[in-house]
Amino acid sequence: MTGTTQKDIAADLMARHGPSLAGELGLELSQNTPAPLFRLLCAALLLSARISSDLAMRAAAALAEAGWTTPAKLADSTWQERVEVLNGAGYARFDEKTATMLGELAEKLLDDYGGDLRRLRQAAGRDPDEEHRLLREFKGIGNLGADIFCREAQVAWDELYPYADSRTLSEAARRGLPETPEGLGDLVGRARLPGLLAALMRAA
């Protein structure tokens, strides 16, 4: 399959299946500032549950609408407030458990990294495998959640690029696209790679 054909496939996927997760939430990750990175981590936790991605993204947006855009603000919320916001966003099946995990995530981020995920990056020595491991230390962020975070954060954290996990690579291969992170990065460029990966997962 020619490069032009692959570019057409990628463009069609992104046109039909929307922007990157950060783009959908209005997060500007490229500036590498704490609040967008925190909101991305919360979204990764929400997307890790066995629930539709649409509901998870609606819940992620609802957290911001409630004003919980930093770990300090989220930590100041009550468990009941978090349950009500998640429930109102349609995240009802997992609202109580997830409300607990969100509170624990905020507290751990404050305690271990002063509320700043860039300090996690520093603690990992900017090593992608170590970053992935440290992300998984947050309750509710397993392999899937860490993969989601790294897919999106690669626009800000140079050492992650090009990043694509096995799930997205499998879907890329199924659709005739390159089967390596490097190949996908070469196809669409660093800025657009998270959008392509998100589109592949939505299309799967």
C-alpha positions, 0 to 999 in steps of 0.5 A: 500500500502506498504512502499516499493511500495510507495518508488517505486512510489516516485522514479519513479515520481522523475526520470520522472519529474526531480529535485527540482526547486532549483536543476533545477536552480542550486541553493544551498539552504542548505547553507542558503545564500542570493543570492539563496534564492532571486533567488528562490523568483523570480522563485516563482513569475514567476511560479505564473503566468498562464503560463507553468512551463517550460517557467517560469523556462526558464525565471528564468534562463534568469534573472540569465544569465542577471546577476540579481542574487541579489536584488541590481543588479535586482533593477539596471536594467531598466524596458525595460531591464527586459521586453526584457529578459522575452520576449526573454525567451518566457514569452511574455504574462506577460512580461510587468506586471512581469517586473514591479513586479520583480522591485518592489520585489527587491526594497521591499526586499532591503527596508524592509530586506536589500536585505536578506530574512534571515531577513524576517525569523528573522522578522517572529520569524521563525514561518512558518505561519508568514513567509508565510504571509510576503512572500505574502506581495511581489506583485506577491507572493500570496499563490501559490508563497509562497507555492513554496518558502516554499516547496523549502526553507525547506532544509535550514529553519528547521522550515518549514520541513516537508512542503507540501501544499494542492495541492501537498498533493492532488496529492500525495493522488491521486497517493497512497502516504502519505497524510501528510507532515510528511508522505512524509518527512518520505518516502523520507527524508528532502533533497529529499522532495522538489524534490518529491513535484516538481515532483508531481506538474509537473505530475499533 
